[in-house]
């Protein structure tokens, strides 16, 4: 497994813990690395993803809800929701990673953590977000409210 995949998996576990507990992200990350030591590269990229996702969760969740037909975001399983949030964050704000790679990574991680059928749901939601971004004619992230 590559370092970036490992970092994404670590990030999803931290996002899941945040979703379950609402604890401070700094405490979650510190506890995670204490229990799961990793290379500096993995930890750095993972923390970047976690902090970025949580900084934009209020912009990300409505995008997920718009693509997850007949599902409210709070009704999506917490693991799937963490994967979708991370994937949406990367699609919106991490322009250095190709969108196809973001979606493929999310699908593979969902299969590992949630089972083989979860990949279809994750793919549908993230591909819908990707299409919406592509149709807007911009790869830029949505602007922050003033």
C-alpha positions as CSV (number, residue, x, y, z in Angstrom):
1,X,0.0,0.0,0.0
2,X,1.3,3.4,-0.9
3,X,1.9,6.2,1.5
4,X,-0.9,8.4,0.2
5,X,-3.5,5.5,0.4
6,X,-2.2,4.8,4.0
7,X,-2.6,8.5,4.8
8,X,-6.2,8.6,3.5
9,X,-7.1,5.5,5.5
10,X,-5.7,7.1,8.6
11,X,-7.5,10.3,7.8
12,X,-10.8,8.4,7.5
13,X,-10.3,6.8,10.8
14,X,-9.7,10.2,12.4
15,X,-12.7,11.7,10.6
16,X,-14.8,8.8,11.8
17,X,-13.7,9.4,15.4
18,X,-14.5,13.1,15.1
19,X,-18.0,12.2,13.8
20,X,-18.6,9.8,16.6
21,X,-17.3,11.9,19.5
22,X,-17.1,15.5,18.3
23,X,-13.8,15.8,20.1
24,X,-11.2,18.4,19.3
25,X,-9.3,17.4,16.2
26,X,-5.9,18.0,17.8
27,X,-6.8,15.5,20.5
28,X,-8.0,13.0,18.0
29,X,-4.9,13.2,15.9
30,X,-2.5,13.0,18.9
31,X,-4.3,10.0,20.2
32,X,-4.4,8.3,16.8
33,X,-0.7,8.7,16.2
34,X,0.1,7.5,19.7
35,X,-1.9,4.3,19.0
36,X,-0.9,4.0,15.4
37,X,2.7,5.3,14.8
38,X,3.4,6.0,11.2
39,X,6.0,7.7,9.0
40,X,6.2,11.5,9.0
41,X,5.1,11.6,5.4
42,X,1.9,9.6,6.1
43,X,1.1,11.6,9.3
44,X,1.7,14.9,7.6
45,X,-0.5,14.2,4.6
46,X,-3.2,12.6,6.8
47,X,-3.3,15.5,9.1
48,X,-3.6,17.9,6.2
49,X,-6.5,15.9,4.9
50,X,-8.3,15.7,8.2
51,X,-7.9,19.4,9.0
52,X,-8.9,20.5,5.5
53,X,-11.9,18.3,5.5
54,X,-13.1,19.5,8.9
55,X,-12.4,23.2,8.0
56,X,-14.8,22.8,5.0
57,X,-17.4,20.2,6.3
58,X,-20.2,22.9,6.2
59,X,-19.6,23.3,2.5
60,X,-19.0,19.6,1.8
61,X,-22.1,18.1,3.5
62,X,-24.6,19.9,1.3
63,X,-22.8,18.7,-1.8
64,X,-22.9,15.1,-0.5
65,X,-26.6,15.5,0.3
66,X,-27.4,16.8,-3.2
67,X,-25.8,13.8,-4.8
68,X,-27.0,11.1,-2.3
69,X,-30.6,10.8,-3.5
70,X,-33.0,9.8,-0.9
71,X,-30.3,9.9,1.8
72,X,-29.9,12.7,4.4
73,X,-26.2,13.1,5.3
74,X,-26.9,12.2,8.9
75,X,-28.4,8.9,7.8
76,X,-25.4,7.8,5.8
77,X,-23.2,5.4,7.7
78,X,-20.4,7.2,9.6
79,X,-17.7,5.3,7.8
80,X,-19.2,6.0,4.4
81,X,-19.8,9.6,5.4
82,X,-16.1,10.0,6.5
83,X,-15.0,8.6,3.1
84,X,-17.4,10.8,1.2
85,X,-16.3,13.9,3.1
86,X,-12.6,13.2,2.5
87,X,-13.3,12.5,-1.2
88,X,-15.4,15.6,-1.6
89,X,-12.7,17.7,0.1
90,X,-10.0,16.4,-2.2
91,X,-12.2,17.0,-5.3
92,X,-12.9,20.5,-4.2
93,X,-9.6,21.7,-2.6
94,X,-6.8,19.4,-3.7
95,X,-6.3,20.3,-7.3
96,X,-2.9,18.5,-7.4
97,X,-4.6,15.1,-7.2
98,X,-6.4,14.0,-10.4
99,X,-10.2,13.7,-9.8
100,X,-10.2,10.1,-11.1
101,X,-7.5,9.2,-8.6
102,X,-9.5,10.7,-5.7
103,X,-12.6,8.8,-6.7
104,X,-10.7,5.5,-7.2
105,X,-9.0,5.8,-3.9
106,X,-12.4,6.5,-2.1
107,X,-13.9,3.5,-3.8
108,X,-11.1,1.1,-2.8
109,X,-11.1,2.4,0.7
110,X,-14.9,2.0,1.0
111,X,-14.6,-1.6,-0.2
112,X,-12.0,-2.3,2.4
113,X,-13.8,-0.6,5.4
114,X,-17.4,-1.0,4.4
115,X,-17.7,-4.0,2.0
116,X,-17.9,-4.5,-1.7
117,X,-21.2,-2.8,-2.3
118,X,-20.2,0.4,-0.7
119,X,-18.0,1.3,-3.6
120,X,-21.0,1.8,-5.9
121,X,-22.6,4.3,-3.5
122,X,-19.3,6.2,-2.9
123,X,-18.6,6.2,-6.7
124,X,-22.1,7.6,-7.5
125,X,-21.9,10.4,-5.0
126,X,-18.4,11.5,-5.7
127,X,-18.8,11.2,-9.4
128,X,-21.9,13.4,-9.2
129,X,-19.9,16.0,-7.3
130,X,-17.1,15.8,-9.9
131,X,-19.6,16.2,-12.7
132,X,-21.1,19.3,-11.0
133,X,-17.6,20.8,-10.6
134,X,-16.8,20.0,-14.3
135,X,-20.1,21.5,-15.5
136,X,-19.4,24.7,-13.6
137,X,-16.4,25.2,-15.9
138,X,-14.1,25.5,-13.0
139,X,-11.9,23.3,-10.8
140,X,-11.9,26.0,-8.2
141,X,-13.4,25.3,-4.8
142,X,-16.6,27.2,-3.8
143,X,-15.9,30.5,-2.4
144,X,-16.2,31.1,1.3
145,X,-19.2,33.0,2.6
146,X,-18.2,36.6,3.5
